[in-house]
Amino acid sequence: MHVTTDMIVGTGLVMALLAAIFCGGSTELQTTLGSGLIGYLGRTAIERKDDLR
């Protein structure tokens, strides 16, 4: 398995979200990171699905 840009960005967003949760980041920051993560992964999944066709 090779490292892709999507993996790096997804991992970074997850790490940032976990750091915000466990280090006491604001609720707004946590919500923004969570929304960004869901949006990015959703877009990536749709693009991959289209590539498989």
MDTraj code that builds the backbone (N, CA, C; nanometers):
import mdtraj as md
import numpy as np

residues = "MET HIS VAL THR THR ASP MET ILE VAL GLY THR GLY LEU VAL MET ALA LEU LEU ALA ALA ILE PHE CYS GLY GLY SER THR GLU LEU GLN THR THR LEU GLY SER GLY LEU ILE GLY TYR LEU GLY ARG THR ALA ILE GLU ARG LYS ASP ASP LEU ARG".split()
xyz = np.array([
    [0.0847, -0.1174, 0.0000],
    [0.0000, 0.0000, 0.0000],
    [0.0895, 0.1242, 0.0000],
    [0.0593, 0.2157, -0.0893],
    [0.1388, 0.3375, -0.0950],
    [0.0613, 0.4541, -0.0320],
    [0.1350, 0.5505, 0.0154],
    [0.0765, 0.6657, 0.0831],
    [0.0255, 0.7638, -0.0221],
    [-0.1002, 0.8037, -0.0067],
    [-0.1589, 0.9006, -0.0983],
    [-0.1850, 1.0320, -0.0258],
    [-0.2119, 1.1339, -0.1025],
    [-0.2442, 1.2640, -0.0453],
    [-0.3689, 1.2543, 0.0418],
    [-0.4670, 1.1752, -0.0031],
    [-0.5905, 1.1594, 0.0745],
    [-0.5623, 1.0988, 0.2115],
    [-0.4718, 1.0031, 0.2177],
    [-0.4367, 0.9409, 0.3451],
    [-0.3694, 1.0413, 0.4386],
    [-0.2815, 1.1227, 0.3838],
    [-0.2099, 1.2211, 0.4645],
    [-0.3064, 1.3248, 0.5196],
    [-0.3933, 1.3764, 0.4342],
    [-0.4894, 1.4785, 0.4780],
    [-0.5874, 1.4196, 0.5788],
    [-0.6393, 1.3003, 0.5517],
    [-0.7321, 1.2348, 0.6440],
    [-0.6688, 1.2094, 0.7796],
    [-0.5463, 1.1609, 0.7785],
    [-0.4756, 1.1346, 0.9036],
    [-0.4506, 1.2638, 0.9811],
    [-0.4133, 1.3679, 0.9093],
    [-0.3906, 1.4969, 0.9748],
    [-0.5168, 1.5519, 1.0386],
    [-0.6292, 1.5397, 0.9694],
    [-0.7553, 1.5879, 1.0253],
    [-0.7970, 1.5069, 1.1476],
    [-0.7780, 1.3757, 1.1421],
    [-0.8117, 1.2911, 1.2571],
    [-0.7232, 1.3262, 1.3759],
    [-0.5937, 1.3419, 1.3515],
    [-0.5019, 1.3760, 1.4604],
    [-0.5356, 1.5118, 1.5202],
    [-0.5686, 1.6085, 1.4349],
    [-0.6044, 1.7413, 1.4847],
    [-0.7329, 1.7364, 1.5663],
    [-0.8301, 1.6575, 1.5211],
    [-0.9554, 1.6443, 1.5950],
    [-0.9330, 1.5794, 1.7311],
    [-0.8552, 1.4723, 1.7333],
    [-0.8255, 1.4058, 1.8603],
    [-0.7487, 1.4983, 1.9551],
    [-0.6539, 1.5745, 1.9015],
    [-0.5784, 1.6688, 1.9847],
    [-0.6710, 1.7760, 2.0410],
    [-0.7645, 1.8232, 1.9585],
    [-0.8582, 1.9255, 2.0058],
    [-0.9488, 1.8697, 2.1146],
    [-0.9887, 1.7446, 2.1014],
    [-1.0765, 1.6828, 2.2009],
    [-1.0021, 1.6617, 2.3326],
    [-0.8844, 1.5994, 2.3250],
    [-0.8139, 1.5616, 2.4474],
    [-0.7356, 1.6755, 2.5123],
    [-0.7022, 1.7778, 2.4360],
    [-0.6273, 1.8908, 2.4930],
    [-0.7172, 2.0079, 2.5274],
    [-0.8470, 1.9894, 2.5161],
    [-0.9401, 2.0930, 2.5593],
    [-0.9615, 2.2047, 2.4599],
    [-0.9580, 2.1742, 2.3309],
    [-0.9869, 2.2764, 2.2304],
    [-1.1326, 2.3175, 2.2371],
    [-1.1632, 2.4313, 2.1806],
    [-1.2998, 2.4825, 2.1864],
    [-1.3954, 2.3906, 2.1099],
    [-1.5207, 2.3975, 2.1466],
    [-1.6237, 2.3181, 2.0801],
    [-1.6344, 2.3576, 1.9335],
    [-1.6179, 2.4850, 1.9048],
    [-1.6243, 2.5329, 1.7660],
    [-1.5123, 2.4704, 1.6825],
    [-1.3931, 2.4630, 1.7374],
    [-1.2806, 2.4013, 1.6679],
    [-1.3072, 2.2536, 1.6423],
    [-1.3576, 2.1840, 1.7424],
    [-1.3871, 2.0417, 1.7277],
    [-1.4937, 2.0184, 1.6208],
    [-1.5965, 2.1014, 1.6214],
    [-1.7035, 2.0888, 1.5231],
    [-1.6520, 2.1160, 1.3824],
    [-1.5699, 2.2184, 1.3690],
    [-1.5147, 2.2525, 1.2381],
    [-1.4253, 2.1412, 1.1855],
    [-1.3399, 2.0862, 1.2700],
    [-1.2526, 1.9765, 1.2284],
    [-1.3342, 1.8523, 1.1913],
    [-1.4347, 1.8209, 1.2711],
    [-1.5199, 1.7062, 1.2413],
    [-1.5938, 1.7227, 1.1098],
    [-1.6475, 1.8409, 1.0859],
    [-1.7183, 1.8678, 0.9606],
    [-1.6233, 1.8607, 0.8419],
    [-1.5052, 1.9165, 0.8590],
    [-1.4060, 1.9111, 0.7514],
    [-1.3651, 1.7685, 0.7195],
    [-1.3484, 1.6881, 0.8236],
    [-1.3108, 1.5486, 0.8042],
    [-1.4193, 1.4721, 0.7298],
    [-1.5432, 1.4886, 0.7719],
    [-1.6538, 1.4196, 0.7056],
    [-1.6676, 1.4653, 0.5605],
    [-1.6581, 1.5952, 0.5381],
    [-1.6685, 1.6477, 0.4022],
    [-1.5566, 1.5987, 0.3127],
    [-1.4352, 1.5999, 0.3632],
    [-1.3205, 1.5575, 0.2824],
    [-1.3283, 1.4087, 0.2496],
    [-1.3582, 1.3273, 0.3511],
    [-1.3668, 1.1837, 0.3271],
    [-1.4849, 1.1486, 0.2371],
    [-1.5954, 1.2207, 0.2508],
    [-1.7103, 1.1979, 0.1633],
    [-1.6778, 1.2294, 0.0188],
    [-1.6099, 1.3395, -0.0029],
    [-1.5710, 1.3776, -0.1394],
    [-1.4745, 1.2746, -0.1985],
    [-1.3809, 1.2306, -0.1163],
    [-1.2833, 1.1315, -0.1615],
    [-1.3513, 1.0000, -0.1979],
    [-1.4479, 0.9580, -0.1176],
    [-1.5186, 0.8329, -0.1448],
    [-1.5972, 0.8421, -0.2754],
    [-1.6599, 0.9562, -0.3000],
    [-1.7361, 0.9737, -0.4241],
    [-1.6425, 0.9729, -0.5441],
    [-1.5284, 1.0396, -0.5327],
    [-1.4318, 1.0416, -0.6427],
    [-1.3785, 0.9011, -0.6709],
    [-1.3501, 0.8246, -0.5677],
    [-1.3001, 0.6885, -0.5869],
    [-1.4057, 0.5996, -0.6507],
    [-1.5313, 0.6180, -0.6102],
    [-1.6404, 0.5392, -0.6662],
    [-1.6518, 0.5681, -0.8161],
    [-1.6400, 0.6954, -0.8543],
    [-1.6461, 0.7323, -0.9955],
    [-1.5287, 0.6761, -1.0732],
    [-1.4115, 0.6669, -1.0097],
    [-1.2927, 0.6138, -1.0768],
    [-1.3047, 0.4636, -1.1028],
    [-1.3810, 0.3933, -1.0216],
    [-1.3951, 0.2492, -1.0362],
    [-1.4902, 0.2099, -1.1486],
    [-1.5687, 0.3029, -1.1954],
    [-1.6647, 0.2731, -1.3018],
    [-1.6007, 0.2578, -1.4345],
])
top = md.Topology()
chain = top.add_chain()
for i, resn in enumerate(residues, 1):
    res = top.add_residue(resn, chain, resSeq=i)
    for name in ("N", "CA", "C"):
        top.add_atom(name, md.element.get_by_symbol(name[0]), res)
traj = md.Trajectory(xyz[None], top)
